[in-house]
Amino acid sequence: MNPMMRSIAIFLCALIILVLQVTPVTATYTLSAASYSPNPPLVVGGHQHVTATYYLGPSGATTFIPGHQLQMQTDLVIAQWNIQVIQNGRNAAQQTAYGSVAFVNGALLSYPSNNDVSLSVTIDGIVPQGQGDQVMLIQVKELDNSGNVVPDSEITVSQPVAGQPTTIPLTVLSTPVPTTIPSSPTTSEGFPVILGILAISVLVIILHSKAR
């Protein structure tokens, strides 16, 4: 191989090594299990308990990049989080959070690649209104050192809603105004009675006159 070809080969090898060094390696995590209490469909305004377990497959020398982090979100209201890192079947790091967003530092998830690491996330909250026919229970994203979302790292768990609560309109009941005027003694139904009264009165007057 002539010197020029040797130089080109060395340059290409150095370039490949450089690219491999600067290209970020994303951790491989997958949703391995999810459970719900009560079971879906969700009830608007009701309490919901969710547990999601993620398996962190080794990628490179560690199970997760220490400088990265996981961002977790939920649409449940007044959410309470319990996050447990499990290493080789034993509970390791644990943390809690409150609100719609929680973060897990990558250092808590980073172990040598010969370890079996998973993440158990439990959320308790209230099913909100106005979310359509689906509610996002938990969404996980991996963020890099700059806070940007790592491509293809988003995992979302949603469940259907049984239905929005029906609002019963307040109605005021009123007595309907009659459209016809009730019959009076002067109508045709009471006319024979009046004639009878007049006849009796005239008869009494005649008898009273003869008695004189």
Secondary structure, 3 states (H helix, E strand, C coil): CCHHHHHHHHHHHHHHHHHHHHCCCCCEEEEEEEEEECCCCECCCCEEEEEEEEEEECECCECCCCCCEEEEECCCEEEEEEEEEEECCEEEEEEEEECCEEEEEHHHCCCECCCCEEEEEEEEEECCCCCCCEEEEEEEEEECCCCCECCCCCEEEEEEECCCCCCCCCCCCCCCCCCCCCCCCCCCCCHHHHHHHHHHHHHHHHHHHHHC
